[in-house]
């Protein structure tokens, strides 16, 4: 079935949303929500109706539901203020009010997305576990083979990452060799956004929760960026469970423990988040994009700009940034007792190369690999990504 409204067409069979002839990227859950609202446009659908249809009756937070409604509006150039197409009816629910034409059949063929990515994304199982303080943590598992758990980092989204040219090659390649388990940090992605505590200690407890929910007895642990410090803390507390530790682009001490220059940079970042994170204009978020992936194409940069806004509210982005910048696990490095591989790009613009080298030097017996590149998140076609895959495969295989 094909639905047309204004300059948009949405093909339920092909699962495609188009603006004119342009294919609009939209995450699967948001697509399902939009289709559901359009098909039921003759009535107001309640919050419970949406939960039953999209989440199969699972309990989700108000912020999670609101984020999906807002994402659906953004996909069709609507907004909460305008509500031109998708209206919120106070204390009642939601209704799609745009004029829609129904057509049998499908739209014209469009360039295909990588079939392996789509197939793997469809196979992943998203579930929820409850942390010690009652926060709901979303996690997913995909692939077969030895378990590899990726610690959450800034910023993730279990569904959206499969579509993103920033992350999909990570997920595709790792899930081809391992049972890849990952999760969204609290205050972020599909996990609860309305939380009392966002702290390093809470991040570690959430990792413990995901490990237990998956019934893992022995597994490899992959940490990226601040996920390295969380992984180090977990490995020190539970050495009997971690078989291998892979740390990439990470650090043992956050910005506020690296001297005045970086403290000033942390202050500037907080100011930018506070003033501009939630705005339609991506100029403020572009700073983070330029730091994390300076070698990105315009398309990749746009994806990362969008990822930031849709995965965390301005308030949560600020709280997460403060927790990350105050990390200090330097004293734990000497207690790491599991085989460890540390990798870092020489010209990493987000985390200085010497921080990765310092971290490796503090872990007895660790192997350090310098990667040639400047992206904090390695992109698919750069040499650093190929070297990373080779080193990790060799390390975990051994």
C-alpha positions in Angstrom: 0.0 0.0 0.0 1.2 3.5 -0.9 0.1 6.6 0.9 0.6 10.1 -0.5 0.3 13.4 1.4 1.6 16.9 0.5 5.0 16.1 -1.2 5.5 12.8 0.6 4.8 9.2 -0.3 5.2 6.3 2.1 5.3 2.8 0.8 4.3 0.3 3.5 5.4 -2.7 1.5 8.9 -1.4 0.6 9.1 0.3 4.0 10.2 3.6 2.3 9.4 7.2 3.0 10.1 9.7 0.1 10.1 13.5 -0.1 9.4 13.9 -3.8 11.9 11.5 -5.4 14.3 11.7 -2.4 14.5 8.7 -0.1 14.1 9.9 3.6 16.1 8.0 6.2 13.8 7.0 9.0 14.4 4.5 11.8 12.2 1.3 11.7 10.2 2.0 14.8 9.4 5.5 13.8 8.4 4.2 10.3 6.0 1.7 12.0 4.6 4.5 14.2 4.0 6.8 11.2 2.3 4.0 9.2 0.1 3.1 12.2 -1.0 6.7 12.6 -1.8 7.2 8.9 -3.8 3.9 8.7 -5.8 5.0 11.8 -6.2 8.7 10.7 -10.0 8.5 11.0 -9.7 8.5 14.8 -7.6 9.7 17.8 -5.3 6.9 18.9 -4.6 6.7 22.6 -1.2 6.3 24.2 -2.2 2.7 25.1 -3.1 2.0 21.4 0.4 3.1 20.3 2.1 1.0 23.0 0.1 -2.0 22.0 0.8 -1.5 18.3 4.4 -0.4 18.3 5.8 -1.9 21.5 3.5 -4.9 21.8 2.3 -3.6 25.2 5.7 -3.3 26.8 6.1 -0.6 29.4 8.1 2.4 28.0 8.7 5.8 29.5 6.8 8.9 28.4 10.0 10.4 27.1 10.6 7.4 24.9 7.1 7.8 23.4 7.6 11.5 23.0 10.9 11.1 21.2 9.3 8.7 18.6 6.4 11.1 18.0 8.9 14.0 17.6 11.1 11.8 15.2 8.0 11.0 13.1 7.2 14.7 12.9 10.8 15.6 11.9 10.7 12.9 9.1 7.8 14.7 7.5 9.0 18.3 8.2 6.4 18.8 11.0 7.0 20.0 14.5 5.5 20.0 17.9 4.7 23.7 17.6 3.2 23.5 14.2 1.5 20.1 14.3 0.5 20.5 10.7 0.2 16.8 10.0 0.5 15.0 13.3 -1.5 16.5 16.2 -1.3 15.7 19.9 -4.8 15.8 21.4 -4.5 16.8 25.1 -5.2 13.9 27.5 -6.5 11.8 24.5 -3.7 10.8 22.3 -2.6 11.4 18.7 -4.1 11.8 15.2 -2.7 12.1 11.7 -4.6 15.1 10.2 -3.0 15.4 6.8 -5.0 14.8 3.7 -3.9 11.3 2.5 -4.4 9.5 -0.8 -4.3 5.7 -0.8 -2.8 3.8 -3.7 -2.5 0.1 -4.3 1.0 -1.1 -5.3 4.4 0.3 -4.7 6.4 3.4 -5.6 9.1 3.4 -8.3 12.2 1.4 -7.4 14.8 3.2 -5.4 18.5 2.6 -4.8 18.8 -0.4 -2.5 20.4 -0.2 0.9 23.0 -2.8 1.8 21.1 -6.1 2.1 23.4 -7.5 4.8 22.7 -4.5 7.0 19.0 -4.7 6.6 19.0 -8.5 7.2 21.1 -8.2 10.3 19.1 -5.3 11.7 15.9 -7.3 11.2 17.5 -10.3 13.1 18.6 -8.3 16.1 16.5 -8.8 19.3 15.8 -5.7 21.3 15.0 -6.4 25.0 15.0 -4.5 28.2 16.5 -5.1 31.6 16.1 -3.2 34.9 19.1 -1.6 36.6 19.5 -1.6 40.3 17.8 1.8 40.6 14.8 0.8 38.4 16.0 2.4 35.2 15.0 0.4 32.0 18.1 -0.3 29.8 17.5 -1.4 26.2 19.9 -4.0 24.8 20.2 -6.0 21.6 21.9 -9.1 20.4 22.6 -10.2 16.9 25.0 -12.7 15.2 26.4 -16.0 16.2 29.7 -17.0 17.6 31.7 -16.1 20.7 30.0 -13.3 22.7 31.4 -9.8 22.3 29.7 -7.1 24.4 30.2 -3.5 23.3 29.9 -1.0 26.2 27.7 2.0 25.5 29.4 5.3 24.5 28.4 8.8 23.4 25.9 8.5 21.7 24.1 5.3 20.6 20.7 4.2 19.3 20.1 0.4 18.9 17.9 0.8 15.8 19.1 4.0 14.2 22.8 2.9 14.3 22.0 0.2 11.7 21.0 2.8 9.2 23.8 5.2 10.0 26.9 5.4 7.7 28.8 6.2 10.9 28.1 2.9 12.8 26.5 0.3 10.4 29.9 -1.1 9.2 30.9 -1.6 12.9 27.7 -3.6 13.5 27.8 -5.5 10.2 31.4 -6.6 10.5 31.4 -7.4 14.2 28.1 -9.3 14.1 29.4 -11.4 11.2 32.0 -13.0 13.4 30.6 -12.7 16.9 27.4 -12.7 18.9 27.4 -8.9 19.2 25.6 -7.5 22.3 25.2 -3.8 22.8 23.0 -1.4 24.7 21.9 2.2 25.0 23.2 4.1 28.0 20.7 5.5 30.4 19.3 8.8 29.3 20.0 7.9 25.7 18.6 6.0 22.7 15.9 3.4 23.6 16.8 3.3 27.3 14.9 5.4 29.9 15.5 9.2 29.5 13.8 10.3 32.7 16.3 9.2 35.2 17.5 10.5 38.6 21.2 9.5 38.2 23.5 9.8 35.3 27.0 9.1 36.6 30.0 6.9 35.9 29.1 4.5 38.7 25.6 4.2 37.2 27.1 3.4 33.8 29.1 0.5 35.4 25.9 -0.8 37.1 24.1 -0.7 33.8 26.8 -2.8 32.2 26.5 -5.3 35.0 22.8 -5.4 34.4 23.2 -6.2 30.7 25.7 -8.9 31.4 23.4 -10.6 33.8 20.4 -10.2 31.6 22.2 -12.1 28.8 23.4 -14.8 31.1 27.0 -14.3 30.1 29.6 -16.3 32.1 32.7 -15.5 30.0 32.9 -12.9 27.2 35.0 -10.4 25.4 34.4 -6.7 26.2 34.8 -3.9 23.7 35.0 -0.3 24.9 35.0 2.8 22.7 35.7 6.3 23.9 34.4 6.7 27.5 33.2 3.1 27.2 36.8 2.1 27.8 36.8 3.5 31.4 33.5 1.7 32.1 35.0 -1.5 30.6 38.1 -1.2 32.7 36.1 -0.8 35.9 33.9 -3.8 35.1 37.0 -6.0 34.2 38.6 -5.1 37.6 35.4 -6.0 39.5 34.6 -9.1 37.5 37.9 -10.5 36.1 36.5 -14.0 36.0 33.9 -13.0 33.4 36.1 -11.1 30.9 38.2 -13.2 28.6 39.5 -10.3 26.5 39.4 -6.5 26.8 39.5 -4.3 23.7 39.8 -0.6 24.2 39.7 1.9 21.3 39.9 5.7 21.3 39.6 5.7 25.1 41.1 7.3 28.1 41.5 6.7 31.9 40.9 10.3 32.8 38.3 12.7 31.5 38.9 16.3 30.4 38.6 17.7 33.9 41.6 15.7 35.0 44.0 16.7 32.1 44.9 20.3 33.0 43.4 23.7 32.6 43.3 23.8 28.8 41.0 20.8 28.7 39.0 22.1 31.6 38.4 25.2 29.6 37.3 23.1 26.6 34.9 21.1 28.8 33.4 24.3 30.0 32.9 25.5 26.4 31.3 22.2 25.4 28.8 22.4 28.2 27.9 26.0 27.2 27.3 24.9 23.6 25.1 22.0 24.7 23.1 24.2 27.1 22.4 26.8 24.5 22.1 25.0 21.2 21.6 21.2 21.5 17.9 21.1 20.9 17.7 23.7 18.1 16.7 22.8 14.6 19.9 24.6 13.4 22.7 21.9 13.7 25.5 24.5 14.0 26.0 23.8 17.7 26.0 20.0 17.3 28.4 20.4 14.3 31.2 21.1 16.7 30.9 17.7 18.2 30.6 16.2 14.7 33.8 18.0 13.6 35.7 16.6 16.7 34.5 13.0 16.4 34.6 12.6 12.6 36.6 15.4 11.0 37.1 13.3 7.9 33.4 12.7 7.3 31.6 13.5 4.1 28.7 15.9 4.1 26.2 13.0 4.3 28.1 11.4 7.2 28.3 14.6 9.1 24.5 15.2 8.7 23.8 11.7 10.0 25.9 12.4 13.1 24.3 15.8 13.6 20.9 14.1 13.5 22.1 11.2 15.7 23.0 13.6 18.5 19.6 15.3 18.6 17.5 12.2 18.4 19.3 10.1 20.9 19.4 12.4 23.9 17.6 15.5 25.2 19.7 18.7 25.8 19.4 18.1 29.5 20.6 14.5 29.3 23.4 15.4 26.8 24.7 17.9 29.3 24.5 15.5 32.3 26.2 12.8 30.3 29.0 15.2 29.2 29.6 16.2 32.8 29.9 12.6 34.0 32.2 11.7 31.1 34.5 14.7 31.6 34.9 13.8 35.3 36.0 10.1 34.7 39.1 9.0 36.5 40.0 5.3 36.6 43.8 5.8 36.5 44.2 4.0 39.9 42.4 0.9 38.4 44.7 0.4 35.5 47.2 -1.6 37.6 44.5 -4.0 38.7 43.5 -5.1 35.2 44.3 -8.8 35.0 42.8 -9.8 31.6 44.4 -9.8 28.2 44.1 -6.3 26.8 44.4 -4.7 23.4 44.5 -0.9 23.2 44.0 1.0 19.9 44.1 4.7 19.2 44.2 6.9 16.1 47.4 9.1 16.0 45.5 12.3 15.2 42.3 11.6 17.0 40.6 15.1 17.3 38.3 14.2 20.2 40.7 12.2 22.5 44.4 12.9 22.4 46.6 10.1 21.3 48.7 10.4 24.4 45.7 9.5 26.6 45.3 6.2 24.8 49.1 5.5 25.1 48.9 6.5 28.8 46.1 4.1 29.4 47.9 1.2 27.7 51.1 1.9 29.7 49.2 1.6 33.0 47.8 -1.9 32.1 50.5 -4.6 32.6 51.0 -6.7 29.5 48.6 -4.9 27.3 49.3 -4.5 23.5 49.1 -1.0 22.0 48.4 -0.4 18.4 48.7 3.1 16.8 46.2 3.6 14.0 46.8 6.1 11.2 43.8 8.4 11.1 42.1 11.4 12.7 38.5 10.2 13.2 37.5 9.3 16.7 34.8 7.0 15.2 36.5 5.2 12.4 34.6 5.4 9.1 34.2 2.4 6.7 36.7 3.3 3.9 39.6 4.6 5.9 42.8 2.5 6.4 42.4 2.7 10.2 39.2 0.7 10.1 40.8 -2.1 8.2 43.7 -2.3 10.6 41.3 -2.2 13.6 39.4 -5.2 12.2 42.6 -7.2 11.6 44.0 -6.5 15.0 40.8 -7.3 16.9 40.2 -10.5 14.9 43.7 -11.7 15.6 43.5 -10.7 19.3 40.2 -12.3 20.0 41.0 -15.3 17.9 44.1 -16.0 20.0 
